[in-house]
Amino acid sequence: MKAVILEAYNPEERLRVADDWPRPVRRKGEVLVRVAATAVNRSVYKTATGFIPRFMAALPKVPGGDLAGEVVEGDEAGTFQPGDRAFACVDGWRPEVAWGTYAELCSVPAAHLARIPEGVSYTDAAALCLTALTAFQALKAARLQPGQRVLVHAAAGGVGSAAVQIAKAQGMQVVATASAANAEFARSLGADQVIDYKQQRFEEVLAGSPVDAVIDTIGGEYERRSLQVLKRSGTFVNLFAQFSLWPIVKGKLRALLRLGPRYETLFVSAGQDMQQVAELVAAGRLRPHVQAVMPLEQASEAHRMVYSGHTRGKVVLQVRAE
Ligand SMILES: NC(=O)c1ccc[n+]([C@@H]2O[C@H](COP(=O)([O-])OP(=O)(O)OC[C@H]3O[C@@H](n4cnc5c(N)ncnc54)[C@H](OP(=O)(O)O)[C@@H]3O)[C@@H](O)[C@H]2O)c1
């Protein structure tokens, strides 16, 4: 089958397109999916450069964690049947998950999958996998009540654009950071207040009106500055934007010793949460923004576009025409 292969750890993240990569074999509890679309996430880069420890991501492997497609072989429990349209965020970096989603076929644990709502294209579904799931789980971890305020960084990005919409659907007030070029886009997603991070320091704008949670997709000095505007009773959600584990250790320790706000990180693929994402989509409360759709063969170009750090919403790789 056709697949994109990551053969060696390398900072240039060289990828190869193969036409003869072996088909995955469905294992117990898994579902074999014919992939129609997959989306680009930074996790491939984190794998290639070794930020994700090598023992967790044995190479060579097919990269990619997001998938939307048609079931060709269901699981033994019959949760998914051939012909079902499904989407998932797959933990592609785990050694036991040998097959990523940049391929014509992918075998996925049934527990990771959810059904794509009617009327939603494979392209849109693929754009809503890791990022929407992460946004959903980040807000769950933040344990907010309706009316509370959340600061969402990089609101125009994949995670941010989903987080703004989900937070609004759950009744929260949203403060978003975005450049001026994306301010209107962030407002169209539901942000109540948009801070142009290039012109203003968000901690100065928010001085005197601290927020109840921060969803941080930027890291580094953004974390230090965000903590200045976060209530002591609030929650900081670190989404591993920076290549350093030290802030996480420090943040968790501070929270443990009750010297700082709750400090959360996320790792999980979960079909149940994915199903709730699907329900938000079906209810019209969450829709993806797809900046570009490119063929699988252009995975490297698509990666470069995403790594520029300024894409709006998602870049999707089309594996098979809709
Ligand atoms: N489970 C997890 O922990 C998890 C899951 C998913 C993603 N992540 C991580 O989360 C991070 C973000 O992922 P993503 O897919 O949302 O990224 P993304 O889509 O590539 O983000 C791009 C957006 O970031 C905005 N941006 C760039 N610099 C900014 C700044 N200084 N302040 C505010 N906005 C800024 C850009 O807007 P402008 O063009 O307006 O600047 C652009 O729209 C990545 O590091 C990813 O690896 C973690």
The ligand as a Gaussian input file, in Angstrom:
#p B3LYP/6-31G(d) Opt

LIG

0 1
 N       -1.777000      16.382000      23.962000
 C       -1.036000      17.452000      23.832000
 O       -0.362000      17.852000      24.742000
 C       -1.042000      18.222000      22.544000
 C       -1.995000      17.941000      21.570000
 C       -2.031000      18.735000      20.419000
 C       -1.091000      19.749000      20.242000
 N       -0.136000      19.947000      21.184000
 C        0.882000      21.004000      20.997000
 O        0.230000      22.256000      21.067000
 C        0.949000      23.191000      20.276000
 C       -0.017000      23.938000      19.369000
 O       -0.598000      23.065000      18.447000
 P       -1.532000      23.595000      17.302000
 O       -1.774000      22.437000      16.398000
 O       -2.706000      24.322000      17.813000
 O       -0.552000      24.660000      16.602000
 P       -0.737000      25.463000      15.266000
 O       -2.050000      25.163000      14.635000
 O        0.462000      25.264000      14.417000
 O       -0.729000      26.992000      15.771000
 C       -0.590000      27.991000      14.825000
 C       -1.208000      29.260000      15.351000
 O       -0.444000      29.772000      16.434000
 C       -0.585000      31.186000      16.455000
 N        0.542000      31.762000      17.175000
 C        1.855000      31.611000      16.884000
 N        2.612000      32.265000      17.803000
 C        1.739000      32.831000      18.689000
 C        1.896000      33.622000      19.856000
 N        3.112000      33.957000      20.297000
 N        0.790000      34.013000      20.533000
 C       -0.445000      33.666000      20.095000
 N       -0.662000      32.931000      18.983000
 C        0.422000      32.511000      18.286000
 C       -0.608000      31.570000      14.993000
 O       -1.422000      32.694000      14.858000
 P       -0.857000      34.034000      14.165000
 O       -0.601000      33.665000      12.733000
 O       -1.974000      34.977000      14.374000
 O        0.422000      34.383000      14.867000
 C       -1.236000      30.343000      14.304000
 O       -2.578000      30.543000      13.923000
 C        2.012000      22.387000      19.521000
 O        3.266000      22.545000      20.125000
 C        1.528000      20.960000      19.652000
 O        2.577000      20.036000      19.559000
 C       -0.101000      19.222000      22.327000

